[in-house]
Amino acid sequence: MTAFHYHRGTLFVEGVDVHSIAEQYGTPCYVYSRAALIAAYDGYRAALADRDALICYAVKANANLAILSLFARLGSGFDIVSGGELARVLAAGGQPGTVVFSGVGKRVEEIRAALTAGIYCFNVESEAELARIEDIAHALNARAPIAIRVNPDIDAGTHPYISTGLKRNKFGIPLPQAEALYRRIHSSPHLEIKGIACHIGSQLLDPAPAAEAAARIADLANRLCAAGIRLQHLDLGGGLGISYRDEHAPSPVEFMRPILAAIAGRTEKLLIEPGRSLVGAAGMLLSRVEYLKFGAERDFAIVDAAMNDLMRPALYDAYHDIIPGHRRSDPAREFDIVGPVCESGDFLGLARPLAIAAGDLLAVTSAGAYGMAMSSNYNSRPRAAEVMVDGSLTHLVRERETIAQLFANEHSLPY
């Protein structure tokens, strides 16, 4: 039995039907399956069973404390891109010594906090950032652990907004410059070389580009070792995609096989940074139909979730399957599934054949990654609740925001 399934026509998450979730917690709400999260993590453990490796969950995909604490208990490390994500990891019980700090714009206070906490490594994205980290480490009388994020100029074959490994992208340092930069780090008393990092993009369905990037990283590692520069790890990033529609998403074992072959014989620890593939399929956005609106050219199902709750369709024209909370026997009709936000781009799905009525529940599937994490308060809409299902139990892991919380930190002018 899968985590999300129908029983007698009603949609269940593990052992709980969605109508009871909606009745208890309201809609819209994000719903996650604990079993699905564990199964996804176990897939990576199986793929790396014969390798000295550290799985560093990419916190940006979904930063809920319940998810972070679950992965921490499973032994995960964490890939972060902000001081706020570091604080979340520590609050959830994550070990700072398993944290990798990526991102192109690390601020002074973020670097200082990460050094003080004792993170495992900074993935450095520019020479200017390297100089800043070195200065802060000097001021703290510390040595900053460093890996250069190398940009291998490889087309990941994914959406342009989530491609990160081409030389036109903002991420990383070009491969030809990296070797000289490592030599400079090697001579610094305030920098410690940990390894090499690389990440070419997200929602990857073909492992070939990632394997090619791994081979280029292995070549660089060979040159560095020949120059007497010792590496402790190779960080090959994440990016494995999931199936949103009819794509074939390889398993972690299938995806990692050619990547591991590209670095065969190397003894450094392997770091990987999966995000979407750990949480994406483990979550859904539960929404209720407010109105059905029948037009001259299109019919609309107006629901209580909107682009502020799930930005991906409006931002990337991303597809999410949308399924009913209860299957009706009526004939299906094509609807655009739209929200109440005052934008024509406020849609969750277009031209979806559904048999539905006002008041019905709809579930937007594969929404566990970059759903709640990218949500906003646009149109002064409170952000949704988040619920974790564990067998027959449900846990509220994020309370729904209130209207008062939307402007609690604002101040009127005194006149």
GIDA-V270978 format. One record per run of one state. SS is the DSSP state (a for helix, b for strand, c for the rest). FROM is the first residue (numbers start at 0). LEN is the number of residues. If there is no record, write none. Layout:
BEGIN
ss | from | len
SS | FROM | LEN
SS | FROM | LEN
END
This chain:
BEGIN
ss | from | len
c | 0 | 3
b | 3 | 4
c | 7 | 2
b | 9 | 4
c | 13 | 2
b | 15 | 2
a | 17 | 8
c | 25 | 3
b | 28 | 5
a | 33 | 14
c | 47 | 5
b | 52 | 6
a | 58 | 3
c | 61 | 3
a | 64 | 10
c | 74 | 2
b | 76 | 4
c | 80 | 2
a | 82 | 9
c | 91 | 4
a | 95 | 3
b | 98 | 3
c | 101 | 6
a | 107 | 10
c | 117 | 3
b | 120 | 4
c | 124 | 2
a | 126 | 13
c | 139 | 4
b | 143 | 8
c | 151 | 8
a | 159 | 3
b | 162 | 1
c | 163 | 9
b | 172 | 2
a | 174 | 12
c | 186 | 4
b | 190 | 7
c | 197 | 3
b | 200 | 1
c | 201 | 2
b | 203 | 1
c | 204 | 3
a | 207 | 19
c | 226 | 6
b | 232 | 3
c | 235 | 4
b | 239 | 1
c | 240 | 11
a | 251 | 11
c | 262 | 6
b | 268 | 4
c | 272 | 3
a | 275 | 7
b | 282 | 12
c | 294 | 4
b | 298 | 5
c | 303 | 8
a | 311 | 5
c | 316 | 5
b | 321 | 3
c | 324 | 1
b | 325 | 1
c | 326 | 6
b | 332 | 6
c | 338 | 8
b | 346 | 8
c | 354 | 6
b | 360 | 4
c | 364 | 7
a | 371 | 3
c | 374 | 3
a | 377 | 3
c | 380 | 4
b | 384 | 6
c | 390 | 2
b | 392 | 6
c | 398 | 4
a | 402 | 4
c | 406 | 9
END
